[in-house]
Amino acid sequence: QVQLVESGGGLVQAGGSLRLSCAVSGSIFSIKAMGWYRQAPGKQRELVATVISGSTNYADSVKGRFTISREYAKNTVYLQMNSLKPEDTAVYYCYANAGHYDLWGQGTQVTVSS
């Protein structure tokens, strides 16, 4: 079975940086898209960034501060987060689509203090 394993969350000061990683565990073929979502307490889960066919897209709230990248040989996706703000505090979830399958990571907590 295939799983997405996330790492890199933690507690940082406002203005700091953090890099999230999401690695595919198990054999899988033709991952078509990967991305990151986040969910803060009392709020809906929202899209943060995606990479599809080499093209990247970002939520307006993170554009210019976050960068998504994918290392295809390792089936790993990263989210580099710079200039972090308290409103970035949330559980971040990795996402992948492999045609018939939608895969979700377990979530990793990111907390930004002021």
ChimeraX attribute file (.defattr): number of C-alpha atoms within 10 A of each C-alpha:
attribute: neighborCount
match mode: 1-to-1
recipient: residues
	/A:1	6
	/A:2	10
	/A:3	17
	/A:4	22
	/A:5	18
	/A:6	22
	/A:7	18
	/A:8	14
	/A:9	18
	/A:10	14
	/A:11	13
	/A:12	18
	/A:13	14
	/A:14	17
	/A:15	14
	/A:16	14
	/A:17	16
	/A:18	17
	/A:19	16
	/A:20	21
	/A:21	20
	/A:22	26
	/A:23	19
	/A:24	19
	/A:25	13
	/A:26	9
	/A:27	9
	/A:28	12
	/A:29	8
	/A:30	8
	/A:31	17
	/A:32	13
	/A:33	18
	/A:34	27
	/A:35	26
	/A:36	25
	/A:37	19
	/A:38	22
	/A:39	19
	/A:40	16
	/A:41	9
	/A:42	6
	/A:43	9
	/A:44	9
	/A:45	15
	/A:46	14
	/A:47	17
	/A:48	22
	/A:49	23
	/A:50	25
	/A:51	19
	/A:52	14
	/A:53	9
	/A:54	10
	/A:55	10
	/A:56	14
	/A:57	15
	/A:58	19
	/A:59	14
	/A:60	9
	/A:61	11
	/A:62	17
	/A:63	12
	/A:64	12
	/A:65	13
	/A:66	20
	/A:67	18
	/A:68	23
	/A:69	19
	/A:70	21
	/A:71	10
	/A:72	9
	/A:73	6
	/A:74	9
	/A:75	17
	/A:76	18
	/A:77	25
	/A:78	22
	/A:79	23
	/A:80	14
	/A:81	20
	/A:82	17
	/A:83	15
	/A:84	23
	/A:85	19
	/A:86	15
	/A:87	13
	/A:88	20
	/A:89	20
	/A:90	21
	/A:91	18
	/A:92	27
	/A:93	25
	/A:94	28
	/A:95	21
	/A:96	23
	/A:97	16
	/A:98	14
	/A:99	11
	/A:100	6
	/A:101	9
	/A:102	12
	/A:103	16
	/A:104	19
	/A:105	19
	/A:106	15
	/A:107	22
	/A:108	20
	/A:109	17
	/A:110	22
	/A:111	20
	/A:112	19
	/A:113	16
	/A:114	11
